[in-house]
Amino acid sequence: MKHLLLLPMLVLLSGASGLPSNPELGKAEGRCRSNEPGPALLVSPIGLKDRSGNLKLEVYPANDTDFLQDDNILIMAGKVFRRVEVAIPAAGEPVLCIRVPTAGSYSVALLHDRDQNHKFNWIRDGIGFSGNPKLGWSKPPAAATKMVAGPGMTQLHIVMNYRHGMGVAPIKQ
């Protein structure tokens, strides 16, 4: 039964609009400029499993309808969607910068795409959200992931979760 409850989160994270997914959507709007004044987020992942693959950071509206909605649907509706994808550096702590349209409330998802296929695989990849909610078998509610971006640079720490037994949780240190 628990496996069936995980399906809604997997479908949302993999994109289910019927339109082909485009990993470039939202990147131009999300990319920080040199000496970025903001509003933008500086996101640090906490508890990476390893240094393989990429980190994919996405910003969504902070409501249950739009949080983790397919990027094509959000963009066609004129709603907020931003994406940044970077290779994990061989050394040092990664920090991702992503622009947001205005100061305000957003929900943020961070994927550790270990196999670099641009899709979430709950068995292999890691996932974390703003607000660092405890994850169950479905997507967390937007209220648990809501964060507020200020007019300048807003720092955010996201705890990564990986498959642990039949669930997902932070790696035990």
Contact map, one row per residue, 1 for C-alpha under 8 A:
11111000000000000000000000000000000000000000000000000000000000000000000000000000000000000000000000000000000000000000000000000000000000000000000000000000000000000000000000000
11111100000000000000000000000000000000000000000000000000000000000000000000000000000000000000000000000000000000000000000000000000000000001000000000000000000000000000000000000
11111110000000000000000000000000000000000000000000000000000000000000000000000000000000000000000000000000000000000000000000000000000000001000000000000000000000000000000000000
11111110000000000000000000000000000000000000000000000000000000000000000000000000000000000000000000000000000000000000000000000000000000000000000000000000000000000000000000000
11111111000000000000000000000000000000000000000000000000000000000000000000000000000000000000000000000000000000000000000000000000000000001100000000000000000000000000000000000
01111111110000000000000000000000000000000000000000000000000000000000000000000000000000000000000000000000000000000000000000000000000000001100000000000000000000000000000000000
00111111111000000000000000000000000000000000000000000000000000000000000000000000000000000000000000000000000000000000000000000000000000000100000000000000000000000000000000000
00001111111100000000000000000000000000000000000000000000000000000000000000000000000000000000000000000000000000000000000000000000000000000110000000000000000000000000000000000
00000111111110000000000000000000000000000000000000000000000000000000000000000000000000000000000000000000000000000000000000000000000000001110000000000000000000000000000000000
00000111111111000000000000000000000000000000000000000000000000000000000000000000000000000000000000000000000000000000000111000000000000000000000000000000000000000000000000000
00000011111111110000000000000000000000000000000000000000000000000000000000000000000000000000000000000000000000000000000000000000000000000000000000000000000000000000000000000
00000001111111110000000000000000000000000000000000000000000000000001110000000000000000000000000000000000000000000000000000000000000000000000000000000000000000000000000000000
00000000111111100000000000000000000000000000000000000000000000000001110000000000000000000000000000000000000000000000001100000000000000000000000000000000000000000000000000000
00000000011111110000000000000000000000000000000000000000000000000000000000000000000000000000000000000000000000000000001100000000000000000000000000000000000000000000000000000
00000000001111111100100000000000000000000000000000000000000000000000111000000000000000000000000000000000000000000000000000000000000000000000000000000000000000000000000000000
00000000001101111110000000000000000000000000000000000000000000000000010000000000000000000000000000000000000000000000000000000000000000000000000000000000000000000000000000000
00000000000000111110000000000000000000000000000000000000000000000000010110000000000000000000000000000000000000000000000000000000000000000000000000000000000000000000000000000
00000000000000111111000000000000000000000000000000000000000000000000000000000000000000000000000000000000000000000000000000000000000000000000000000000000000000000000000000000
00000000000000011111100000000000000000000000000000000000000000000000000100000000000000000000000000000000000000000000000000000000000000000000000000000000000000000000000000000
00000000000000000111110000000000000000000000000000000000000000000000000000000000000000000000000000000000000000000000000000000000000000000000000000000000000000000000000000000
00000000000000100011111000000000000000000000000000000000000000000000001100000000000000000000000000000000000000000000000000000000000000000000000000000000000000000000000000000
00000000000000000001111110000000000000000000000000000000000000000000000000000000000000000000000000000000000000000000000000000000000000000000000000000000000000000000000000000
00000000000000000000111110000000000000000000000000000000000000000000000000000000000000000000000000000000000000000000010000000000000000000000000000000000000000000000000000000
00000000000000000000011111110000000000000000000000000000000000000000000000000000000000000000000000000000000000000000000000000000000000000000000000000000000000000000000000000
00000000000000000000011111110000000000000000000000000000000000000000001100000000011000000000000000000000000000000000000000000000000000000000000000000000000000000000000000000
00000000000000000000000111111100000000000000000000000000000000000000001000000000111100000000000000000000000000000000000000000000000000000000000000000000000000000000000000000
00000000000000000000000111111110000000000000000000000000000000000000000000000000011110000000000000000000000000000000000000000000000000000000000000000000000000000000000000000
00000000000000000000000111111110000000000000000000000000000000000000000000000000000000000000000000000000000000000000000000000000000000000000000000000000000000000000000000000
00000000000000000000000001111110000000000000000000000000000000000000000000000000011000000000000000100000000000000000000000000000000000000000000000000000000000000000000000000
00000000000000000000000001111111000000000000000000000000000000000000000000000000011100000000000001110000000000000000000000000000000000000000000000000000000000000000000000000
00000000000000000000000000111111100000000000000000000000000000000000000000000000001100000000000011100000000000000000000000000000000000000000000000000000000000000000000000000
00000000000000000000000000000111110100010000000000000000000000000000000000000000000000000000000011100000000000000000000000000000000000000000000000000000000000000000000000000
00000000000000000000000000000011111100000000000000000000000000000000000000000000000000000000000000000000000000000000000000000000000000000000000000000000000000000000000000000
00000000000000000000000000000001111100000000000000000000000000000000000000000000000000000000000000000000000000000000000000000000000000000000000000000000000000000000000000000
00000000000000000000000000000000111110000000000000000000000000000000000000000000000000000000000000000000000000000000000000000000000000000000000000000000000000000000000000000
00000000000000000000000000000001111111010000000000000000000000000000000000000000000000000000000000000000000000000000000000000000000000000000000000000000000000000000000000000
00000000000000000000000000000000001111110000000000000000000000000000000000000000000000000000000000000000000000000000000000000000000000000000000000000001100000000000000000000
00000000000000000000000000000000000111111000000000000000000000000000000000000000000000000000000000110000000000000000000000000000000000000000000000000011100000000000000000000
00000000000000000000000000000000000011111000000000000000000000000000000000000000000000000000000000111110000000000000000000000000000000000000000000001111110000000000000000000
00000000000000000000000000000001000111111100000000000000000000000000000000000000000000000000000011110000000000000000000000000000000000000000000000001111110000000000000000000
00000000000000000000000000000000000001111110000000000000000000000000000000000000000000000000000111110000000000000000000000000000000000000000000000001000111100000000000000000
00000000000000000000000000000000000000011111000000000000000000000000000000000000000000000000001111000000000000000000000000000000000000000000000000000000111100000000000000000
00000000000000000000000000000000000000001111100000000000000000000000000000000000000000000000001110000000000000000000000000000000000000000000000000000000001111000000000000000
00000000000000000000000000000000000000000111110000000000000000000000000000000000000000000000111100000000000000000000000000000000000000000000000000000000001111000000000000000
00000000000000000000000000000000000000000011111100000000000000000000000000000000000000000000011000000000000001000000000000000000000000000000000000000000000011110000000000000
00000000000000000000000000000000000000000001111100000000000000000000000000000000000000000000000000000000000000000000000000000000000000000000000000000000000011110000000000000
00000000000000000000000000000000000000000000111110000000000000000000000000000000000000000000000000000000000000000000000000000000000000000000000000000000000000111000000001100
00000000000000000000000000000000000000000000111111100000000000000000000000000000000000000000000000000000000000010000000000000100000000000000000000000000000000010000000000000
00000000000000000000000000000000000000000000001111100000000000000000000000000000000000000000000000000000000000000000000000000100000000000000000000000000000000000100000000100
00000000000000000000000000000000000000000000000111110000000000000000000000000000000000000000000000000000000000000000000000000000000000000000000000000000000000000000000000000
00000000000000000000000000000000000000000000000111111000000000000000000000000000000000011100000000000000000000000000000000000000000000000000000000000000000000000000000000000
00000000000000000000000000000000000000000000000001111100000000000000000000000000000000010000000000000000000000000110000000000000000000000000000000000000000000000000000000000
00000000000000000000000000000000000000000000000000111110000000000000000000000000000000110000000000000000000000011111000000000000000000000000000000000000000000000000000000000
00000000000000000000000000000000000000000000000000011111000000000000000000000000000011110000000000000000000000011111000000000000000000000000000000000000000000000000000000000
00000000000000000000000000000000000000000000000000001111100000000000000000000000000011110000000000000000000001111000000000000000000000000000000000000000000000000000000000000
00000000000000000000000000000000000000000000000000000111110000000000000000000000001111000000000000000000000001111000000000000000000000000000000000000000000000000000000000000
00000000000000000000000000000000000000000000000000000011111000000000000000000000001110000000000101000000000111100000000000000000000000000000000000000000000000000000000000000
00000000000000000000000000000000000000000000000000000001111100000000000000000000111100000000000000000000000111000000000000000000000000000000000000000000000000000000000000000
00000000000000000000000000000000000000000000000000000000111110000000000000000001111000000000000000010000011110000000000000000000000000000000000000000000000000000000000000000
00000000000000000000000000000000000000000000000000000000011111000111000000000001110000000000000000000000011100000000000000000000000000000000000000000000000000000000000000000
00000000000000000000000000000000000000000000000000000000001111100110000000000011100000000000000000000000111000000000000000000000000000000000000000000000000000000000000000000
00000000000000000000000000000000000000000000000000000000000111110110000000000000000000000000000000000000111000000000000000000000000000000000011011000000000000000000000000000
00000000000000000000000000000000000000000000000000000000000011111110000000000000000000000000000000000000001000000000000000000000000000000000011000000000000000000000000000000
00000000000000000000000000000000000000000000000000000000000001111110000000000000000000000000000000000000000000000000000000000000000000000000111000000000000000000000000000000
00000000000000000000000000000000000000000000000000000000000000111110100000000000000000000000000000000000000000000000000000000000000000000000000000000000000000000000000000000
00000000000000000000000000000000000000000000000000000000000111111111100001000000000000000000000000000000000000000000000000000000000000000000000000000000000000000000000000000
00000000000000000000000000000000000000000000000000000000000111111111100000000000000000000000000000000000001000000000000000000000000000000000010000000000000000000000000000000
00000000000110000000000000000000000000000000000000000000000100000111110000000000000000000000000000000000000000000000000000000000000000000000000000000000000000000000000000000
00000000000110100000000000000000000000000000000000000000000000001111111011000000000000000000000000000000000000000000000000000000000000000000000000000000000000000000000000000
00000000000110111000000000000000000000000000000000000000000000000001111111000000000000000000000000000000000000000000000000000000000000000000000000000000000000000000000000000
00000000000000100000100011000000000000000000000000000000000000000000111111100000100000000000000000000000000000000000000000000000000000000000000000000000000000000000000000000
00000000000000001010100010000000000000000000000000000000000000000000011111110000000000000000000000000000000000000000000000000000000000000000000000000000000000000000000000000
00000000000000001000000000000000000000000000000000000000000000000000111111111000000000000000000000000000000000000000000000000000000000000000000000000000000000000000000000000
00000000000000000000000000000000000000000000000000000000000000000100111111111111100000000000000000000000000000000000000000000000000000000000000000000000000000000000000000000
00000000000000000000000000000000000000000000000000000000000000000000001111111111100000000000000000000000000000000000000000000000000000000000000000000000000000000000000000000
00000000000000000000000000000000000000000000000000000000000000000000000111111110000000000000000000000000000000000000000000000000000000000000000000000000000000000000000000000
00000000000000000000000000000000000000000000000000000000000000000000000011111110000000000000000000000000000000000000000000000000000000000000000000000000000000000000000000000
00000000000000000000000000000000000000000000000000000000000000000000000001111111000000000000000000000000000000000000000000000000000000000000000000000000000000000000000000000
00000000000000000000000000000000000000000000000000000000000010000000000001111111100000000000000000000000000000000000000000000000000000000000000000000000000000000000000000000
00000000000000000000000000000000000000000000000000000000001110000000000001100111110000000000000000001000000000000000000000000000000000000000000000000000000000000000000000000
00000000000000000000000001000000000000000000000000000000011110000000001001100011111000000000000000000000000000000000000000000000000000000000000000000000000000000000000000000
00000000000000000000000011101100000000000000000000000000011100000000000000000001111100000000000001110000000000000000000000000000000000000000000000000000000000000000000000000
00000000000000000000000011101110000000000000000000000001111000000000000000000000111110000000000001000000000000000000000000000000000000000000000000000000000000000000000000000
00000000000000000000000001100110000000000000000000000001110000000000000000000000011111000000000111000000000000000000000000000000000000000000000000000000000000000000000000000
00000000000000000000000000100000000000000000000000000111100000000000000000000000001111100000000000000000000000000000000000000000000000000000000000000000000000000000000000000
00000000000000000000000000000000000000000000000000000111000000000000000000000000000111110000000100000000000000000000000000000000000000000000000000000000000000000000000000000
00000000000000000000000000000000000000000000000000001110000000000000000000000000000011111000000000000000000000000000000000000000000000000000000000000000000000000000000000000
00000000000000000000000000000000000000000000000000111110000000000000000000000000000001111100010000000000000000000000000000000000000000000000000000000000000000000000000000000
00000000000000000000000000000000000000000000000000100000000000000000000000000000000000111111110000000000000000000000000000000000000000000000000000000000000000000000000000000
00000000000000000000000000000000000000000000000000100000000000000000000000000000000000011111000000000000000000000000000000000000000000000000000000000000000000000000000000000
00000000000000000000000000000000000000000000000000000000000000000000000000000000000000001111100000000000000000000000000000000000000000000000000000000000000000000000000000000
00000000000000000000000000000000000000000000000000000000000000000000000000000000000000001111110000000000000000000000000000000000000000000000000000000000000000000000000000000
00000000000000000000000000000000000000000001000000000000000000000000000000000000000000001011111000000000000000000000000000000000000000000000000000000000000000000000000000000
00000000000000000000000000000000000000000001100000000000000000000000000000000000000000011001111100000000000000000000000000000000000000000000000000000000000000000000000000000
00000000000000000000000000000000000000000111100000000000000000000000000000000000000000000000111110000000000000000000000000000000000000000000000000000000000000000000000000000
00000000000000000000000000000000000000001111000000000000100000000000000000000000000101000000011111000000000000000000000000000000000000000000000000000000000000000000000000000
00000000000000000000000000000011000000011110000000000000000000000000000000000000000100000000001111100000000000000000000000000000000000000000000000000000000000000000000000000
00000000000000000000000000000111000000011100000000000000100000000000000000000000011100000000000111110000000000000000000000000000000000000000000000000000000000000000000000000
00000000000000000000000000001111000001111000000000000000000000000000000000000000010000000000000011111000000000000000000000000000000000000000000000000000000000000000000000000
00000000000000000000000000000100000001111000000000000000001000000000000000000000010000000000000001111110000000000000000000000000000000000000000000001000000000000000000000000
00000000000000000000000000000000000000100000000000000000000000000000000000000001000000000000000000111110000000000000000000000000000000000000000000000000000000000000000000000
00000000000000000000000000000000000000100000000000000000000000000000000000000000000000000000000000011111000000000000000000000000000000000000000000001010000000000000000000000
00000000000000000000000000000000000000100000000000000000000000000000000000000000000000000000000000011111100000000000000000000000000000000000000000011111000000000000000000000
00000000000000000000000000000000000000000000000000000000000000000000000000000000000000000000000000000111110000000000000000000000000000000000000000011100000000000000000000000
00000000000000000000000000000000000000000000000000000000000011000000000000000000000000000000000000000011111000000000000000000000000000000000000001111000000000000000000000000
00000000000000000000000000000000000000000000000000000000001111000000000000000000000000000000000000000001111100000000000000000000000000000000000001111000000000000000000000000
00000000000000000000000000000000000000000000000000000000001111100010000000000000000000000000000000000000111110000000000000000000110000000000010011100000000000000000000000000
00000000000000000000000000000000000000000000000000000000111100000000000000000000000000000000000000000000011111000000000000000000110000000000000011100000000000000000000000000
00000000000000000000000000000000000000000000000000000000111000000000000000000000000000000000000000000000001111100000000000000011110000000000000000000000000000000000000000000
00000000000000000000000000000000000000000000100000000011110000000000000000000000000000000000000000000000000111110000000000000011100000000000000000000000000001010000000000000
00000000000000000000000000000000000000000000000000000011100000000000000000000000000000000000000000000000000011111000000100001111000000000000000000000000000000000000000000000
00000000000000000000000000000000000000000000000100001111000000000000000000000000000000000000000000000000000001111100000000001110000000000000000000000000000000010000000000000
00000000000000000000000000000000000000000000000000001111000000000000000000000000000000000000000000000000000000111111111100001100000000000000000000000000000000000000000000000
00000000000000000000000000000000000000000000000000011100000000000000000000000000000000000000000000000000000000011111000000011100000000000000000000000000000000000000000000000
00000000000000000000000000000000000000000000000000011100000000000000000000000000000000000000000000000000000000001111100000011000000000000000000000000000000000000000000000000
00000000000000000000000000000000000000000000000000001100000000000000000000000000000000000000000000000000000000001111111000000000000000000000000000000000000000000000000000000
00000000000000000000000000000000000000000000000000000000000000000000000000000000000000000000000000000000000000001011111000000000000000000000000000000000000000000000000000000
00000000000000000000001000000000000000000000000000000000000000000000000000000000000000000000000000000000000000001001111100000000000000000000000000000000000000000000000000000
00000000000011000000000000000000000000000000000000000000000000000000000000000000000000000000000000000000000000001001111110000000000000000000000000000000000000000000000000000
00000000010011000000000000000000000000000000000000000000000000000000000000000000000000000000000000000000000000101000011111001000000000000000000000000000000000000000000000000
00000000010000000000000000000000000000000000000000000000000000000000000000000000000000000000000000000000000000000000001111111000000000000000000000000000000000000000000000000
00000000010000000000000000000000000000000000000000000000000000000000000000000000000000000000000000000000000000000000000111111100000000000000000000000000000000000110000100000
00000000000000000000000000000000000000000000000000000000000000000000000000000000000000000000000000000000000000000000000011111000000000000000000000000000000000000110000000000
00000000000000000000000000000000000000000000000000000000000000000000000000000000000000000000000000000000000000000110000011111100000000000000000000000000000000000110000000000
00000000000000000000000000000000000000000000000000000000000000000000000000000000000000000000000000000000000000111110000111111110000000000000000000000000000000000110000000000
00000000000000000000000000000000000000000000000110000000000000000000000000000000000000000000000000000000000000111100000001011111000000000000000000000000000000011110000000000
00000000000000000000000000000000000000000000000000000000000000000000000000000000000000000000000000000000000011110000000000001111100000000000000000000000000000011100000000000
00000000000000000000000000000000000000000000000000000000000000000000000000000000000000000000000000000000000011100000000000000111110100000000000000000000000001111000000000000
00000000000000000000000000000000000000000000000000000000000000000000000000000000000000000000000000000000001111000000000000000011111110000000000010000000000001110000000000000
00000000000000000000000000000000000000000000000000000000000000000000000000000000000000000000000000000000001110000000000000000001111110000000000011100000000111000000000000000
00000000000000000000000000000000000000000000000000000000000000000000000000000000000000000000000000000000000000000000000000000000111110000000000111100000000001000000000000000
00000000000000000000000000000000000000000000000000000000000000000000000000000000000000000000000000000000000000000000000000000001111111000000000110000000000001100000000000000
00000000000000000000000000000000000000000000000000000000000000000000000000000000000000000000000000000000000000000000000000000000111111100001000110000000000000000000000000000
00000000000000000000000000000000000000000000000000000000000000000000000000000000000000000000000000000000000000000000000000000000000111110000000000000000000000000000000010000
00000000000000000000000000000000000000000000000000000000000000000000000000000000000000000000000000000000000000000000000000000000000011111111000000000000000000000000000110000
00000000000000000000000000000000000000000000000000000000000000000000000000000000000000000000000000000000000000000000000000000000000001111111000000000000000000000000001100000
01101100100000000000000000000000000000000000000000000000000000000000000000000000000000000000000000000000000000000000000000000000000000111110000000000000000000000000001000000
00001111100000000000000000000000000000000000000000000000000000000000000000000000000000000000000000000000000000000000000000000000000000111111000000000000000000000000000000000
00000001100000000000000000000000000000000000000000000000000000000000000000000000000000000000000000000000000000000000000000000000000000111111100000000000000000000000000000000
00000000000000000000000000000000000000000000000000000000000000000000000000000000000000000000000000000000000000000000000000000000000010110111110110000000000000000000000000000
00000000000000000000000000000000000000000000000000000000000000010000000000000000000000000000000000000000000000000000000000000000000000000011111110000000000000000000000000000
00000000000000000000000000000000000000000000000000000000000001110010000000000000000000000000000000000000001000000000000000000000000000000001111111000000000000000000000000000
00000000000000000000000000000000000000000000000000000000000001110000000000000000000000000000000000000000000000000000000000000000000000000000111111000000000000000000000000000
00000000000000000000000000000000000000000000000000000000000000000000000000000000000000000000000000000000000000000000000000000000001110000001111111000000000000000000000000000
00000000000000000000000000000000000000000000000000000000000001000000000000000000000000000000000000000000001100000000000000000000111110000001111111100000000000000000000000000
00000000000000000000000000000000000000000000000000000000000001000000000000000000000000000000000000000000111100000000000000000000011000000000011111110000000000000000000000000
00000000000000000000000000000000000000000000000000000000000000000000000000000000000000000000000000000000111100000000000000000000011000000000000011111000000000000000000000000
00000000000000000000000000000000000000000000000000000000000000000000000000000000000000000000000000000011110000000000000000000000000000000000000001111100000000000000000000000
00000000000000000000000000000000000000111000000000000000000000000000000000000000000000000000000000010111110000000000000000000000000000000000000000111111110000000000000000000
00000000000000000000000000000000000000110000000000000000000000000000000000000000000000000000000000000011000000000000000000000000000000000000000000011111110000000000000000000
00000000000000000000000000000000000001110000000000000000000000000000000000000000000000000000000000000110000000000000000000000000000000000000000000001111100000000000000000000
00000000000000000000000000000000000011110000000000000000000000000000000000000000000000000000000000000010000000000000000000000000000000000000000000001111110000000000000000000
00000000000000000000000000000000000011111100000000000000000000000000000000000000000000000000000000000000000000000000000000000000000000000000000000001111111000000000000000000
00000000000000000000000000000000000000111100000000000000000000000000000000000000000000000000000000000000000000000000000000000000000000000000000000001101111100000000000000000
00000000000000000000000000000000000000001111000000000000000000000000000000000000000000000000000000000000000000000000000000000000000000000000000000000000111110000000000000000
00000000000000000000000000000000000000001111000000000000000000000000000000000000000000000000000000000000000000000000000000000000010000000000000000000000011111000000000000000
00000000000000000000000000000000000000000011110000000000000000000000000000000000000000000000000000000000000000000000000000000000010000000000000000000000001111100000000000000
00000000000000000000000000000000000000000011110000000000000000000000000000000000000000000000000000000000000001000000000000000001111100000000000000000000000111110000000000000
00000000000000000000000000000000000000000000111000000000000000000000000000000000000000000000000000000000000000000000000000000001100100000000000000000000000011111000000001000
00000000000000000000000000000000000000000000111100000000000000000000000000000000000000000000000000000000000001010000000000000111100000000000000000000000000001111100000011100
00000000000000000000000000000000000000000000001000000000000000000000000000000000000000000000000000000000000000000000000000000111000000000000000000000000000000111110000111100
00000000000000000000000000000000000000000000000010000000000000000000000000000000000000000000000000000000000000000000000001111110000000000000000000000000000000011111000111100
00000000000000000000000000000000000000000000000000000000000000000000000000000000000000000000000000000000000000000000000001111100000000000000000000000000000000001111111110000
00000000000000000000000000000000000000000000000000000000000000000000000000000000000000000000000000000000000000000000000000000000000000000000000000000000000000000111111110000
00000000000000000000000000000000000000000000000000000000000000000000000000000000000000000000000000000000000000000000000000000000000000000000000000000000000000000011111100000
00000000000000000000000000000000000000000000000000000000000000000000000000000000000000000000000000000000000000000000000000000000000000000000000000000000000000000011111100000
00000000000000000000000000000000000000000000000000000000000000000000000000000000000000000000000000000000000000000000000000000000000000011000000000000000000000000011111110000
00000000000000000000000000000000000000000000000000000000000000000000000000000000000000000000000000000000000000000000000001000000000000110000000000000000000000001111111111000
00000000000000000000000000000000000000000000000000000000000000000000000000000000000000000000000000000000000000000000000000000000000001100000000000000000000000011111001111100
00000000000000000000000000000000000000000000001000000000000000000000000000000000000000000000000000000000000000000000000000000000000000000000000000000000000000111100000111110
00000000000000000000000000000000000000000000001010000000000000000000000000000000000000000000000000000000000000000000000000000000000000000000000000000000000000011100000011111
00000000000000000000000000000000000000000000000000000000000000000000000000000000000000000000000000000000000000000000000000000000000000000000000000000000000000000000000001111
00000000000000000000000000000000000000000000000000000000000000000000000000000000000000000000000000000000000000000000000000000000000000000000000000000000000000000000000000111
